[in-house]
Amino acid sequence: MKLSNIIVVGALAIGAAMVLLPFFWMISISLKPQGEIFTADLRILPQHPTLMNYWKAIVETDIPLYLLNGVIVTGSILVLQLVVTIPCAYALAHRDFMGRKLFFGAIVAALLVPFHVTAIPIFIGFAQLKILNTYTALILPFVSTAFGLFLLRQAYAQIPDEIIDAARVDGMSEMGIAWRIGFPLCMPTVIAFAIFSVTAHWNDLFWPLIATTDPDLATPPRGILFFRDQESGDDVGPLMAGAALITAPLIIGFLMAQKRFTQGLASTGLKG
Amino acid sequence: MRKHLTDLMLVGPAAILIVVFIFMPVAIVIVLAFTDYQFGASSANWIGIDNFSTLFGSKIGRKALSNTLIYAAIVIPCSVGFGLLVAIGLHNLSKTLPRISAILRTVYFLPVAATMVALAVSWQMLLHPSLGLINNWMSMFGLQPQRWLSDRDLVLYTLAVIGVWQSVGYNMVLFLAGLAAIPSTLYDAAEVDGAQSGWAKFWIVTWPMLGPTTMFVMIVTAATAFRIFETVAAMTGGGPAYASDTIVYALYREGFVYFKAGYASAITVVFFLALLLLTAIQMLIVERKVHYR
């Protein structure tokens, strides 16, 4: 190995260690018995590792409820997004209808609008309808996805017209073509979009903080803050175990399907 | 007629939702920005640009704006710079030590996929004044322990470091894609032209060829930096004494804690215009297909 290679690997490894530090510390504390956390004699690794904190986080706190809420909310958002977006993406790519160009222009314009900009009017509207503090409030604003429409339209446009025409000749309905012919062919894009959508909404704090005050409806990030604020600092072990538990699903997903995750998140301009 | 019905069935739901949840809210928020509307009030008065003068004129408003700009001014160059360095290192390493390169790449990308709020809770413990690992290490090296999150001269920089930590991996991935797209024949040609050292090849081939990628990465990083909210909400609540208040956090606090919908709408409009300006710059650059030569 050349000297320059050693230097490069060394520098990159130091950087990687700094990137890993918060992950490492989270797991280290979560495995420590309480006496090892509140001590001046701070050790990097737990001396007597224990799963007690995880047991406490799962049995004595609402962490499982937050995880369940996360699954309900992100799952519902993704399913509804696809139900609404797939037929529309198909029509934009393979049908000629009145105002198609205008509508596509509108989608591109809508891409420029971050969710933060629409939050106040949506909050007012939901307050009028008395649906704040419901699952509906957490799900509904995200069903319309300009980004999903744009991404999936591009994917459907790749499908050759011959395939679509053949299906029409066979007497298949348009909705059937969109779902039974187009959907499987667009699977790579659908998966990329699904990873983007699930990551974004599992991790989101902004809207759950606004739309819900009921701890029973808290999604994982909202829930972990409820937990922290209640514990007022003396139950750090279970808190870290809880934090590890809510981070785990996405990290495991990422480690198992790195290529797709990287593509899904990088191609889509999602950050943080 | 039948065809129109089919079109309506396919496109209708998506079109209605886009209008109701994106275009109408944008129009409403712009109108509200010129009123003194409060959540729950039955009426509101037209107050012209008063909300905007409060934002730009008051100490607290200006603090949120300047904090966001300072935060972005640190995060953009650091995150883009480190992202580029890591990408170049990993790119070169992938030829000689592919396994190690792949592992490091995974590590650097972890914060992008992770739940930021959970990691913020961990950062809080790392930075804890008395029980935190960072201060522990500081005193081990004879340095003064710091109150990273409660010292008003320090808190914004602490958040900026966390912002860089979070976004380097993302920028690395974009740069790796850019590097992979550079044809190796260009390096051969540069060598023929007398560029022998890696340094010379970087300036003659890599840097100019990465020009469009670098611009794109900078714009994306800027857009993300302007949106900083989660670490503030999870770790500092904008404090101490508004020292870590940012534009989106101010929007949240004024709108949803103090229920000043009109004022929060004005903050929203300013935030939106800043992001639109960034997009305009991006489009201008893409149009010209900037290659720095």
Interface residues (C-beta under 8 A of the other chain):
Chain A: M1 N5 V8 V9 A11 L12 A13 G15 A16 M18 V19 L20 L21 P22 F23 W25 M26 I29 I37 F38 A40 L42 I44 V84 T85 P87 C88 Y90 A91 L92 R95 F97 M98 F103 A106 I107 A110 L112 V113 P114 H116 V117 T118 A119 I120 P121 I122 F123 I124 A127 L140 P141 V143 S144 A146 L149 E174 M175 A178 T199 W202 N203 L205 F206 L209 I210 P220 P221 I224 L225 R228 V236 L239 M240 A243 A244 I246 T247 L250 I251 G253 F254 L255 Q258 F261 T262 L265 A266 G269 K271 G272
Chain B: K3 H4 T6 D7 M9 L10 V11 P13 A14 A15 L17 I18 V20 F21 I22 F23 M24 P25 V26 I28 V29 L32 F39 G40 F82 V86 G89 L90 N92 L93 T96 L97 I100 L104 T106 V107 Y108 F109 L110 P111 V112 A113 A114 T115 M116 V117 A118 L119 V121 S122 W123 M125 L126 S130 L131 L133 N136 W165 Q166 S167 V168 G169 Y170 V173 L174 A177 V220 T221 T224 R227 F229 E230 A233 A234 V248 L251 Y252 G255 F256 A261 A264 S265 T268 F271 F272 L275 L276 T279
